[in-house]
Amino acid sequence: MLETLITSKTRIRLLTKFFVNSNNVGYLRGLSKEFNESTNAVRRELNNLSKAGYLETDSDQNKITYRANTSHPLYSTIKKIIHQYLGLESI
């Protein structure tokens, strides 16, 4: 269902990672290894989601970490969609 709305598999994986639990954090190389995707594909989607305001960034020396922006107006809606997509809504 979600694949027809969002065509990027990497974006779906990132949204799932960050919106299942708001405490989840990640950084570019770690996410690239976790998803078995190229760093360029992950970087492009992280940049898109950050520019849209869905993700917050923190810099620690030269490592940028990402997490869900819980103050974004659509945070609860996206979280609900991701939970329904994973079947967590009924648990």
N, C-alpha and C positions, 0 to 999 in steps of 0.2 A: 504494500500500500504506500509506504513512505517513499519507496524507490521511484514511483511514478511522479511524485511531487518534487522530490529532490533527486536530481540525476547524478550527482557526484557521490560515489560510495565513500570517498574520504570524508566528505562533509557530514554524511550520515554517521560515520564512525566517531568523528569528533563531537558532534552533538550528543551522541549516545554516551560517550565517555564523560563529558562535562555536565550533562543535564540529568543523568541518573542520580548522581549525588553531588551536591554543590561543593563538597569538600575535595573532590577530585581535582588534581592539578597535573600538568604535564609540560614538557618542554619539547622543542622541535625534534631533536635526535631520538629522544626516548619514544615519542609518539610514532616517529618514522619506523623504528624497530618494532614497536608493539603492533602496528598495523601492517607491517611488511610492505610499506609504500616508500616511494622515493621522497627524499627530503623536500624536493621542489613541489611536489603535489601537496604535501602536508603544509608547507610554508604558505603556499597560495591560499589554501582554505583557512588557515589560521589568520592570515592577513585579512581576508574577506570577512570572517566572523568578528574579528577585532574592530575593523572599520565600521561595521554595522552596529557595534556596541554590545554584541551578545557575549563577548569574552573580555575579561580584564587581563592586563599584563602586569607582571612585576619583574624588575631587572635586579639580578644579583650578580655583580661583576659583569661577565659577558654572557650570562645565561638568562634567557627570558623565559619565565614560566607563565602559563595560561590557566585560567579557571573561569567558570561561568560567572557572568555579571548578574548577581542576584537582585540588583536594583533596577535592572532593565524592565520596562513595562511589559514585555512579552515573556519574561522569564517563566512565570507559572504556567502560561499557555504552552510554551515549548516543552517544559518539563512534563506536563500532562500528556502531550502528544508522544513524547519519547517513551513514557511509561506505558501508554496504550500500545505503541509499536512493539515493545518488548513483552507485553502481556503482564506487566507488573500492576496494572490498574486494578485487577480483580483480586490481588493478594492482600 
